């Protein structure tokens, strides 16, 4: 079972919503996180944490198969910073 299905099952159980509605809610949540981070660079969910876009610098790496050096391009990645309530679990 995927994480998406697991979350939908919890929502279904806790709220009494249908399976279809629960899956739609989880899908919409993930979609909103992606759209907001692309547009604004971060989204904060109070009591849960903050998703933010971080930049990774270009760097040199090694092909593990051949040992040949290669250049890894700079890119953006998504980071998660948990809220204080989650850090103290």
C-alpha positions as CSV (number, residue, x, y, z in Angstrom):
1,X,0.0,0.0,0.0
2,X,1.4,3.4,-1.0
3,X,1.7,6.3,1.4
4,X,-1.0,8.1,-0.5
5,X,-3.4,5.1,0.0
6,X,-2.5,4.9,3.7
7,X,-3.3,8.5,4.3
8,X,-6.5,8.2,2.4
9,X,-7.5,5.2,4.5
10,X,-6.9,7.1,7.7
11,X,-9.0,10.0,6.5
12,X,-11.7,7.6,5.4
13,X,-11.7,5.9,8.9
14,X,-11.5,9.1,11.0
15,X,-14.0,11.2,9.1
16,X,-16.4,8.7,7.6
17,X,-15.8,10.1,4.1
18,X,-15.9,7.8,1.1
19,X,-12.7,6.2,-0.2
20,X,-13.0,8.3,-3.4
21,X,-13.4,11.5,-1.5
22,X,-10.5,10.6,0.8
23,X,-8.2,9.9,-2.1
24,X,-9.2,13.2,-3.7
25,X,-8.4,15.1,-0.5
26,X,-5.0,13.6,-0.3
27,X,-4.3,14.2,-3.9
28,X,-5.4,17.8,-3.6
29,X,-3.2,18.3,-0.5
30,X,-0.1,17.0,-2.4
31,X,-1.0,19.1,-5.4
32,X,-1.3,22.2,-3.3
33,X,2.1,21.6,-1.7
34,X,3.7,21.3,-5.1
35,X,2.0,24.4,-6.6
36,X,2.7,26.6,-3.6
37,X,6.4,25.6,-3.3
38,X,6.9,26.2,-7.1
39,X,5.2,29.6,-6.9
40,X,6.2,31.0,-3.5
41,X,9.3,28.9,-2.6
42,X,7.7,27.4,0.5
43,X,4.5,26.4,2.2
44,X,3.9,26.3,6.0
45,X,1.5,23.9,7.6
46,X,1.2,25.1,11.3
47,X,1.7,22.3,13.8
48,X,3.2,20.0,11.1
49,X,6.1,21.8,9.4
50,X,7.3,23.8,6.4
51,X,8.1,22.5,2.9
52,X,10.6,24.8,1.1
53,X,12.7,24.9,-2.1
54,X,16.4,24.7,-1.6
55,X,19.1,25.2,-4.2
56,X,21.9,22.5,-4.6
57,X,25.1,23.8,-6.0
58,X,26.8,22.2,-8.9
59,X,29.4,19.7,-7.8
60,X,31.8,17.0,-9.0
61,X,30.9,13.4,-8.5
62,X,32.2,9.9,-9.4
63,X,30.4,7.3,-11.6
64,X,30.3,4.4,-9.1
65,X,30.4,1.8,-12.0
66,X,33.4,3.1,-13.8
67,X,35.1,5.4,-11.3
68,X,35.1,8.2,-13.9
69,X,34.6,11.8,-12.7
70,X,31.5,13.6,-13.7
71,X,29.9,17.0,-13.2
72,X,26.5,17.1,-11.4
73,X,24.5,20.1,-12.4
74,X,23.0,22.6,-10.0
75,X,19.3,22.0,-9.2
76,X,16.5,22.8,-6.9
77,X,15.1,20.3,-4.4
78,X,12.3,20.1,-1.9
79,X,13.2,20.2,1.8
80,X,11.0,19.7,4.9
81,X,11.5,21.3,8.2
82,X,9.3,19.8,10.9
83,X,7.4,21.8,13.5
84,X,8.5,21.7,17.1
85,X,5.8,19.3,18.0
86,X,7.1,16.7,15.4
87,X,10.8,17.3,16.4
88,X,10.1,16.2,19.9
89,X,8.7,12.7,19.1
